[in-house]
Amino acid sequence: MLDYYQLVKKTSEVKLKKSQKLGSEVDKNSDSSQKAKKPKNKKMFKMISAFSIILLIIAILVLVTWILHWTGVKTDVNVIIGYDPSTGIPITQSEPQTIKAMGIVDIFYSLFQGFMNKSGIIIFILMLGAYITIIINSKALDGFAQQITKALKGKEVWAIVPLMFFFSVCGTVEGMAEESLGFYMICIPLMLAAGFDVFTGLLIVLVGAGVGTLASTVNPFVVTVAVDALNSGAGNVDSSIQFISVGDGLVWRLICWLIMTAAAIIGVMTYAIKTKKHPAKSITFSTLAGDKKFFLSESQTIVVMDWRKKLTLAVFALSFILMIVYLIGWDSILGGSKFADAGKTINNHAPYLTALIPGFGIGDLTVVACFFLISAIVLGLVNGLGEDGFLKQFMAGAADILSVCLIIATAAGVGVILEQSHLQELFVKGLTDSVGGISPVGRIVVLYLLFLPLSFVIPSTSGFATAVFPLLASTVSADPNNPNLVAGDIAGSGSILSFSFASGLLNLFTPTSGVVMGAIGIARVDYGKFLKGIWPFLAGLLVLSVILLAIGGVIGGKIA
């Protein structure tokens, strides 16, 4: 009897185990099927990396060169035929040339050519990354952010107004671009400490400086270079007759800048308020914890601002003020060569200070990188790091930002392919020739729409103006049949404003822009999230640009 009960017990236990095993297998299968489905959905919406996007663009352009080369498409190319013996300036003439086919290996070789072309920016960013790391490790920025947050308790959002206005002024006056990369490591920690997200800090600098450049008033890299290109393209028989001047349309450009800047500030403040109240609506909500750990100190302890931290902040502020003041083209804005001459005087009479660095507004980002290196060494001494501690932090900072440098180099590879294959000249000529027989107001709007894709092809505003505007002189002139061309009241200055709006808008998001890719690299935001967050601002600026261009065309005269 006992054996029978034991047998029944064993049989029931075996059945129970089998049912549990079967149930667990069913659960595992359902879990695995759910797991299998989830990655599928994620993969469908996953954005490829910035490197892949740019390499794909380069590969497509190479394929285009093959097709155009096989079909024998030709374009006019300026070829150097000699040099002016008195000035040394190259003499060029336009010659038709077949589009040059680029190779498969050139897809990858163009990256290294881009690296060399952008070496100044890359050196600057490497030094910036190393310098900022030393500052962050000193916790001086943490202490400063805590003090700002305490002072603006409940009103932190109003800090956006002066910050964006400052960046916008820099953009409209001197075309702040690569040098803005240094300010992300100031604004992002400040916004995070105030309860906002990384994207708010990114928008403050990128949109602030970007909208200033978009609505350039006297920016020499947009306005001055376009004016010079139009005057050279006019080729007037009487050299005393100027086609156009920087003053033409200045009043309307200033009005447009104020309107654009106000709109941008309101947009960023709206986003900041929304995401602070509802953090889940933040573009970077999924990485919020990691962002705070990276950009702010890991502990939430109060940082005491001792003399070392205060001196660190002072050196930090002075280095960035020096960067801004040094990079502004003072001679271009004020006229003459006083600043260039002052630099030469120092080189000649005070060589023990510097015999190589040019005057204010003449040097480039490598000079600023030198300033940052000196500042980093000073901060190493101030914070008592010692040689080993300094080198450890310096190298770690440079290593952390190296990926940003590689993205910039990859983006520059697009320009290498366009330039070497002569696709650049082909695109420029095709788009500019399509404007004709349109009213001046309509011509301004059409030029704006044509300049948008052209700005993708030529992200450099100086390169754009030099390549495009000489071809537009007769198109935007009052009387194209007159041997001495004069710009039309509407089309002349309107074409420059169209160029400023279009290139400024494209350079706010195009993956071929080293500034954009560098900014999102520093902010640790992938390109897909960036596009998702920036598109409402782009749409608003696009609509506002068309409206302001149309109003300016209606006003006409020297004002617009």
BAFIMAR-370263 format. One line per 3 residues: number of its first residue (from 1); for each residue x, y negated, z of C-alpha. Coordinates in Angstrom, 1 decimal, always signed. Each point is the difference from the previous one (the first is absolute). Example, Ala and Ser with C-alpha at 12.3 -4.5 7.8 and 13.67 -1.06 7.14 Angstrom:
<recs>
1) +12.3,+4.5,+7.8 | +1.4,-3.4,-0.7
</recs>
This chain:
<recs>
1) +0.0,+0.0,+0.0 | +2.9,-2.3,+0.9 | +1.6,+0.8,-3.3
4) -3.2,-0.9,-1.9 | -0.2,-3.4,+1.7 | +3.7,-0.6,-0.5
7) -0.5,+0.9,-3.7 | -3.0,-2.4,-0.3 | +2.0,-2.7,+1.8
10) +3.0,+0.5,-2.3 | -2.2,+0.0,-3.1 | -1.8,-3.2,+1.0
13) +3.4,-1.7,+0.8 | +1.3,+1.1,-3.5 | -3.1,-1.4,-1.6
16) +0.3,-3.2,+2.0 | +3.6,-0.4,-1.0 | -0.9,+0.6,-3.7
19) -2.8,-2.5,+0.1 | +2.3,-2.6,+1.7 | +2.7,+0.7,-2.6
22) -2.5,-0.2,-2.8 | -1.4,-3.3,+1.5 | +3.5,-1.4,+0.4
25) +0.8,+0.9,-3.6 | -3.2,-1.7,-1.2 | +0.9,-3.1,+2.0
28) +3.5,+0.1,-1.4 | -1.3,+0.4,-3.5 | -2.4,-2.9,+0.5
31) +2.7,-2.1,+1.6 | +2.4,+0.9,-2.8 | -2.6,-0.8,-2.6
34) -0.7,-3.4,+1.7 | +3.7,-0.6,+0.2 | +0.4,+0.9,-3.6
37) -2.7,-2.4,-1.0 | +1.3,-2.9,+2.1 | +3.4,-0.3,-1.6
40) -1.7,+0.3,-3.4 | -2.0,-3.2,+0.7 | +3.0,-1.8,+1.4
43) +2.1,+0.8,-3.0 | -2.7,-1.4,-2.3 | +0.3,-3.4,+1.7
46) +3.7,+0.0,+0.8 | +2.0,-2.9,-1.6 | +3.3,+0.8,-1.5
49) +3.1,-1.7,+1.4 | +1.3,-3.4,-1.2 | +3.0,+1.8,-1.5
52) -2.2,+2.3,-2.1 | -2.2,-2.9,-1.1 | +2.9,-2.0,-1.3
55) +1.7,+3.1,-1.6 | -3.2,+0.8,-1.8 | -0.2,-3.6,-1.3
58) +3.6,+0.3,-1.3 | -0.8,+3.3,-1.6 | -3.1,-1.4,-1.8
61) +2.0,-2.9,-1.3 | +2.7,+2.3,-1.3 | -2.6,+2.0,-1.9
64) -1.4,-3.3,-1.4 | +3.5,-0.9,-1.3 | +0.1,+3.4,-1.8
67) -3.3,-0.6,-1.7 | +0.8,-3.6,-1.1 | +3.5,+1.0,-1.1
70) -1.3,+2.8,-2.2 | -2.6,-2.3,-1.6 | +2.7,-2.6,-0.7
73) -1.6,-2.8,+2.0 | +2.1,-3.2,+0.1 | +0.1,-3.1,+2.1
76) +2.0,-3.2,+0.1 | +3.0,+0.1,+2.3 | +2.2,-2.9,+0.9
79) +3.6,+1.0,-0.9 | +3.1,-1.9,+1.1 | +1.9,-1.2,-3.1
82) +2.6,-2.2,+1.7 | +0.7,-2.5,+2.7 | -0.1,-3.8,+0.1
85) +3.7,-1.0,+0.2 | -0.7,-3.1,+2.2 | -2.4,+1.6,+2.5
88) +0.6,+3.7,-0.3 | -3.8,+0.6,-0.2 | -0.8,+2.9,-2.3
91) -1.6,-0.7,-3.4 | -2.8,+2.4,-0.8 | -2.2,+0.7,-3.0
94) -3.0,+2.2,-0.4 | +0.4,+3.2,-2.0 | -2.5,+2.8,-0.7
97) +1.0,+3.3,+1.6 | -1.6,+3.4,+0.3 | -1.2,+1.1,+3.4
100) +2.9,+2.0,+1.6 | -1.0,+3.5,+1.2 | +1.1,+0.8,+3.6
103) +1.0,+3.5,+1.1 | -1.2,+2.4,+2.6 | +3.2,-0.5,+2.0
106) -0.6,-3.7,-0.2 | -3.0,+0.4,+2.3 | +2.4,+0.8,+2.8
109) +2.9,-2.1,-1.1 | -2.2,-3.1,-0.1 | -0.4,+0.4,+3.8
112) +3.8,-0.5,+0.5 | +0.0,-2.9,-2.4 | -2.9,-1.5,+2.0
115) +2.1,+0.6,+3.2 | +2.8,-2.1,-1.5 | -2.3,-2.7,-1.2
118) -1.6,-0.3,+3.4 | +3.2,+0.5,+2.0 | -0.4,-3.5,+1.6
121) -3.5,+0.8,+1.4 | +1.1,+3.5,+1.1 | +3.0,-1.3,+1.9
124) -2.2,-2.7,+1.6 | -2.6,+2.6,+1.1 | +2.6,+2.4,+1.4
127) +1.5,-2.8,+2.1 | -3.5,-1.1,+1.0 | -0.9,+3.5,+1.2
130) +3.2,+0.3,+2.0 | -0.4,-3.5,+1.5 | -3.7,+0.5,+0.9
133) +0.8,+3.4,+1.7 | +2.5,-1.8,+2.3 | -2.6,-2.6,+0.9
136) -2.8,+2.6,+0.6 | +2.2,+2.1,+2.2 | +0.8,-3.1,+2.1
139) -3.8,-0.2,+0.7 | +0.1,-3.8,-0.5 | -2.8,+0.2,-2.5
142) -2.1,+2.2,+2.4 | +0.4,-2.6,+2.7 | -0.8,-2.9,-2.4
145) -3.1,+1.9,-1.3 | -1.2,+0.6,+3.6 | +0.4,-3.8,+0.7
148) -1.9,-1.0,-3.2 | -2.8,+2.5,+0.8 | -0.3,-1.3,+3.5
151) -0.1,-3.6,-1.1 | -2.6,+0.7,-2.7 | -2.1,+2.4,+2.0
154) -3.3,+0.4,-1.9 | +1.2,-2.4,-2.7 | +2.8,+2.0,-1.7
157) -1.7,-0.1,-3.4 | +0.7,-3.8,-0.2 | +3.7,+0.8,-0.2
160) -0.7,+1.1,-3.6 | -0.7,-3.5,-1.2 | +3.4,-1.7,+0.7
163) +1.9,+3.2,-1.1 | -1.8,+0.3,-3.3 | +0.2,-3.7,-0.7
166) +3.7,+0.0,+0.6 | +0.5,+3.0,-2.4 | -2.2,-1.7,-2.6
169) +2.0,-3.2,+0.1 | +3.2,+2.0,-0.5 | -1.7,+1.8,-3.0
172) -1.3,-3.1,-1.7 | +3.2,-2.1,+0.5 | +2.8,+2.6,-0.5
175) -1.7,+3.2,-1.1 | +0.6,+2.0,+3.1 | +0.4,+3.7,-1.1
178) +2.8,+2.3,+1.1 | +0.9,-2.2,+2.9 | -3.5,+0.6,+1.4
181) +0.9,+3.6,+0.7 | +1.8,-1.2,+3.2 | -3.2,-1.3,+1.5
184) -2.0,+3.3,+0.1 | +2.0,+1.2,+3.0 | -1.1,-3.2,+1.8
187) -3.7,-0.1,-0.9 | -0.8,+3.7,+0.2 | +1.1,+0.5,+3.6
190) -1.6,-3.3,+0.9 | -3.4,+1.1,-1.4 | +0.2,+3.5,+1.5
193) +0.7,-1.5,+3.4 | -3.0,-2.3,-0.4 | -2.3,+3.0,-0.7
196) -0.1,-0.1,-3.8 | +1.5,+2.5,-2.4 | +3.1,+0.3,-2.2
199) -2.0,-1.0,-3.1 | -0.9,-3.4,+1.5 | +3.7,-0.7,+0.5
202) +0.7,+1.1,-3.6 | -2.8,-2.2,-1.4 | +1.2,-3.1,+1.9
205) +3.4,+0.1,-1.7 | -0.9,+1.5,-3.4 | -3.2,-1.9,-0.7
208) +1.3,-3.1,+1.7 | +3.2,-0.3,-2.0 | -1.8,+1.6,-3.0
211) -2.8,-2.5,-0.2 | +2.5,-2.9,+0.3 | +1.9,+1.4,-3.0
214) -3.2,+0.7,-1.8 | -1.0,-3.6,+0.3 | +3.4,-1.5,-0.5
217) +0.3,-3.8,+0.0 | +3.7,-0.7,-0.4 | +1.4,+3.5,+0.2
220) +3.1,-0.1,-2.2 | -0.3,+3.7,-0.9 | -3.4,-0.5,-1.4
223) -0.8,-3.6,-0.9 | +3.4,-1.4,-0.8 | +1.1,+3.0,-2.1
226) -3.3,-0.1,-1.9 | +0.4,-3.7,-0.7 | +3.5,+0.5,-1.2
229) -1.0,+2.9,-2.2 | -2.9,-2.0,-1.6 | +2.3,-3.0,-0.7
232) +2.6,+2.3,-1.6 | -2.6,+1.8,-2.0 | -1.4,-3.4,-1.3
235) +3.4,-0.7,-1.6 | -1.0,-3.7,-0.6 | +2.0,-1.9,-2.7
238) +0.1,-3.0,+2.3 | +1.6,+1.3,+3.2 | -1.3,-3.0,+2.0
241) -3.6,+1.3,-0.4 | -0.7,+2.4,+2.8 | -2.6,+2.7,-0.7
244) -1.1,+0.4,+3.7 | +1.3,-0.9,+3.4 | -0.3,+1.5,+3.5
247) -2.3,-2.9,+1.0 | -2.7,+1.0,-2.6 | -2.8,+1.7,+1.8
250) +1.7,-0.3,+3.5 | -3.0,-1.5,+1.7 | -2.3,+2.9,-1.1
253) +2.7,+2.6,+0.9 | +0.1,-1.5,+3.5 | -3.8,+0.2,+0.4
256) +0.0,+3.6,-1.3 | +2.7,+0.9,+2.5 | -2.0,-1.5,+2.9
259) -3.1,+1.9,-1.1 | +1.8,+3.3,-0.6 | +1.9,-0.2,+3.4
262) -3.2,-0.7,+1.9 | -1.8,+2.9,-1.7 | +2.9,+2.4,+0.7
265) +0.1,-1.1,+3.7 | -3.7,+0.5,+0.5 | +0.2,+3.4,-1.7
268) +2.8,+1.3,+2.2 | -1.6,-1.4,+3.2 | -3.2,+1.8,-1.0
271) +1.8,+3.3,-0.4 | +1.9,-0.5,+3.3 | -3.2,-0.7,+2.0
274) -1.8,+2.9,-1.6 | +2.7,+2.6,+0.7 | +0.6,-1.2,+3.5
277) -3.7,+0.4,+0.9 | -0.2,+3.3,-2.0 | +3.5,+1.6,-0.1
280) -1.3,+3.0,-2.0 | -0.6,-2.5,-3.0 | +3.7,-0.7,-0.1
283) +1.9,+1.0,-3.1 | +2.8,+1.4,+2.2 | -2.3,+1.5,+2.8
286) +1.4,+3.5,-0.5 | +3.6,-1.1,+0.7 | -0.8,-2.6,+2.8
289) +1.6,+2.0,+2.8 | +3.1,+0.6,-2.1 | +0.2,-3.6,-1.1
292) -0.1,-1.2,+3.6 | +2.7,+2.4,+1.0 | +2.2,-1.1,-2.9
295) -0.5,-3.8,+0.0 | -0.4,-0.5,+3.8 | +1.8,+1.4,+3.0
298) -1.2,+3.4,+1.0 | -0.8,-1.1,+3.6 | -2.6,-2.6,+0.8
301) +2.2,-1.5,+2.8 | +0.3,-3.8,+0.2 | +3.2,-1.2,-1.7
304) +1.9,-2.6,+2.0 | +1.3,-2.7,-2.2 | +3.5,-0.4,+1.4
307) +2.7,-2.2,-1.5 | +1.1,+2.8,-2.4 | -3.4,+0.4,-1.5
310) -0.6,-3.8,-0.2 | +3.4,-0.4,-1.8 | -0.9,+2.9,-2.3
313) -3.2,-1.7,-1.0 | +1.8,-3.3,-0.6 | +2.6,+1.6,-2.3
316) -2.8,+1.9,-1.7 | -2.0,-3.2,-0.7 | +3.1,-1.9,-1.1
319) +1.0,+2.7,-2.5 | -3.4,+0.0,-1.7 | -0.2,-3.8,-0.1
322) +3.5,+0.0,-1.6 | -1.2,+2.6,-2.5 | -3.0,-2.1,-1.1
325) +1.9,-3.3,-0.1 | +2.9,+1.6,-1.9 | -2.1,+1.7,-2.7
328) -2.1,-3.1,-0.9 | +1.2,-1.5,-3.3 | +0.5,-3.5,+1.3
331) +1.7,-1.3,-3.1 | -2.9,+1.3,-2.2 | -2.6,-1.7,+2.2
334) +1.8,-3.3,+0.7 | +2.0,-0.2,-3.2 | +3.7,-0.4,-0.4
337) +2.8,+2.3,+1.4 | +0.7,-1.4,+3.5 | -0.4,+3.4,+1.7
340) +2.1,+1.8,-2.5 | +2.7,-2.6,+0.3 | -0.1,+0.1,+3.8
343) +0.6,+3.8,-0.2 | +3.0,-0.5,-2.3 | +1.4,-2.7,+2.4
346) -0.2,+2.5,+2.9 | +1.6,+2.7,-2.1 | +2.9,-2.3,-1.0
349) +0.6,-2.0,+3.2 | -1.1,+2.5,+2.7 | +1.1,+3.4,-1.5
352) +0.6,+1.4,+3.5 | -3.7,-0.1,+0.5 | -1.0,+1.3,-3.4
355) +1.7,-0.2,-3.4 | -2.6,+2.2,-1.7 | -3.6,-0.8,+1.1
358) -1.7,-2.7,-2.2 | -2.1,-2.9,+1.2 | -3.6,+0.1,+1.3
361) -2.4,+1.1,-2.7 | +2.7,+1.3,-2.2 | +0.8,+3.4,+1.6
364) -2.0,+3.2,+0.0 | -1.2,+2.7,+2.4 | +3.5,+1.5,+0.4
367) +1.0,-3.3,+1.7 | -3.0,+0.4,+2.4 | +1.0,+3.6,+0.6
370) +3.4,-1.3,+1.1 | -1.8,-2.4,+2.4 | -2.0,+3.0,+1.4
373) +3.2,+2.0,+0.5 | +1.6,-2.8,+1.9 | -3.2,-0.4,+2.1
376) -0.1,+3.7,+0.7 | +3.6,+0.0,+1.3 | -0.8,-3.0,+2.2
379) -3.0,+1.8,+1.5 | +2.1,+3.1,+0.6 | +2.3,-2.2,+2.2
382) -3.0,-1.7,+1.7 | -1.6,+3.2,+0.9 | +3.3,+1.7,+1.0
385) -0.4,+2.9,-2.4 | +3.7,+0.7,-0.5 | +1.4,+1.3,-3.2
388) -1.5,+3.5,+0.2 | -3.4,-1.3,+1.0 | +0.0,-2.7,-2.7
391) +1.0,+2.4,-2.8 | -2.5,+2.6,+1.1 | -3.0,-2.5,-0.1
394) +1.3,-1.7,-3.1 | +0.3,+3.3,-2.0 | -3.3,+1.3,+1.3
397) -1.8,-3.2,-1.2 | +1.6,+0.1,-3.4 | -0.9,+3.7,-0.3
400) -3.6,-0.6,+0.9 | -0.5,-2.5,-2.7 | +1.9,+1.8,-2.8
403) -3.2,+1.5,-1.4 | -1.2,-3.6,-0.6 | +3.1,-0.8,-2.0
406) -0.4,+3.1,-2.1 | -3.6,-0.9,-0.8 | +1.1,-3.5,-1.2
409) +2.8,+1.5,-2.2 | -2.6,+2.4,-1.5 | -2.4,-2.8,-0.7
412) +2.8,-1.9,-1.8 | +0.5,+2.9,-2.3 | -3.3,-0.9,-1.8
415) +1.5,-3.3,-1.0 | +3.2,+1.7,-1.3 | -2.1,+2.2,-2.4
418) -2.1,-2.9,-1.2 | +3.1,-2.2,-0.6 | +2.2,+2.6,-1.7
421) -2.7,+1.4,-2.3 | -1.2,-3.5,-1.0 | -3.6,+0.9,+1.2
424) +0.1,-3.2,+2.0 | +0.4,-2.2,-3.1 | -2.7,+2.0,-1.8
427) -2.6,-0.3,+2.8 | +0.7,-3.7,+0.5 | -0.4,-0.8,-3.7
430) -3.1,+2.0,-0.5 | -1.8,-1.6,+3.0 | +1.0,-3.6,-0.8
433) -0.9,+0.3,-3.7 | -3.5,+1.1,+1.0 | -0.8,-3.5,+1.3
436) -1.2,-2.4,-2.7 | -3.1,-1.9,-1.2 | -1.4,-0.2,+3.5
439) -1.2,-3.1,+1.9 | +2.6,-1.3,+2.5 | -2.1,+1.1,+3.1
442) -0.5,+3.4,-1.6 | +3.6,+0.2,-1.0 | +1.1,-0.5,+3.7
445) -2.3,+2.8,+1.2 | +1.1,+2.3,-2.9 | +3.7,-0.7,+0.7
448) -0.6,+0.9,+3.7 | -1.6,+3.3,-1.0 | +3.0,+0.7,-2.4
451) +2.5,-1.0,+2.6 | -1.3,+2.6,+2.4 | +1.3,+3.1,-1.9
454) +3.1,-2.0,-1.1 | +0.9,-0.6,+3.7 | +0.0,+3.8,+0.5
457) +2.4,+0.3,-2.9 | +2.2,-2.8,+1.2 | -0.4,-0.4,+3.8
460) +2.8,-2.6,+0.2 | -1.6,-3.4,-0.3 | +3.2,-1.6,-1.4
463) +0.3,+2.8,-2.6 | -3.6,-0.3,-0.9 | +0.1,-3.7,-0.6
466) +3.3,+0.2,-1.9 | -1.4,+2.7,-2.3 | -3.6,-1.2,-0.5
469) -0.3,-3.8,+0.3 | +2.3,-1.0,-3.0 | -2.5,+1.9,-2.2
472) -3.0,-1.9,+1.5 | +1.2,-3.6,-0.7 | -1.9,-0.4,-3.2
475) -3.1,+1.9,+1.3 | -0.4,-2.4,+3.0 | +1.0,-3.2,-1.8
478) -2.3,-2.9,-0.8 | +1.0,+0.1,-3.7 | +1.9,+3.1,-1.2
481) +0.8,-1.6,-3.4 | +1.8,-3.0,+1.5 | +3.9,+0.4,-0.2
484) +0.1,-1.5,+3.6 | -2.3,+2.2,+2.0 | -1.8,-1.3,+3.1
487) -1.9,+2.3,+2.4 | -3.8,-0.2,-0.1 | -1.6,-1.6,+3.1
490) -1.8,+3.2,+0.9 | +1.9,+2.9,-1.6 | +3.5,-1.2,+0.9
493) -0.1,-0.1,+3.8 | -2.8,+2.5,-0.1 | +2.2,+2.6,-1.6
496) +2.5,-0.4,+2.9 | -2.7,+0.3,+2.6 | -1.3,+3.1,-1.8
499) +3.5,+1.5,+0.1 | +0.3,-0.8,+3.7 | -3.3,+1.5,+0.9
502) +0.5,+3.2,-2.1 | +3.6,+0.8,+1.0 | -0.9,-0.8,+3.6
505) -2.9,+2.3,+0.0 | +1.8,+2.9,-1.6 | +3.0,-0.3,+2.2
508) -2.3,+0.5,+3.0 | -0.5,+3.6,-0.8 | +1.9,+1.3,-3.0
511) +2.3,+3.0,+0.7 | +2.7,-1.5,-2.2 | +0.4,-2.8,+2.5
514) +2.9,+0.6,+2.4 | -1.6,-2.4,+2.5 | -3.3,+2.0,+0.2
517) +1.7,+3.3,+0.2 | +2.5,-1.3,+2.5 | -2.8,-1.5,+2.2
520) -2.1,+3.2,+0.2 | +3.2,+2.0,+0.6 | +0.9,-2.2,+3.0
523) -3.6,+0.1,+1.2 | -0.1,+3.8,-0.4 | -3.2,-0.2,-2.1
526) -0.4,+2.3,-3.0 | -0.9,-1.5,-3.3 | -3.5,+1.6,-0.1
529) -1.0,-1.5,+3.3 | +1.5,-3.3,-1.0 | -2.1,-0.2,-3.2
532) -3.1,+0.9,+2.0 | +0.7,-2.9,+2.4 | +1.2,-2.6,-2.5
535) -2.6,+0.3,-2.8 | -2.7,-2.3,+1.7 | +2.6,-2.8,+0.2
538) +1.1,+0.6,-3.6 | -3.6,-0.1,-1.2 | -0.7,-3.2,+1.9
541) +3.2,-1.7,-1.4 | -0.9,+1.2,-3.5 | -3.4,-1.6,+0.0
544) +1.2,-3.1,+1.7 | +2.8,-0.4,-2.6 | -2.4,+0.1,-2.9
547) -2.3,-2.5,+1.7 | +2.8,-2.4,+0.8 | +1.5,+0.3,-3.6
550) -3.4,-0.7,-1.5 | -0.6,-3.1,+2.3 | +3.5,-1.3,-0.8
553) -0.7,+0.4,-3.7 | -3.2,-2.0,+0.4 | +1.7,-2.8,+2.0
556) +2.9,-0.2,-2.5 | +2.4,-2.9,-0.2 | +3.3,-0.3,+1.9
559) -1.7,+1.1,+3.2 | -0.5,+3.6,-1.1
</recs>
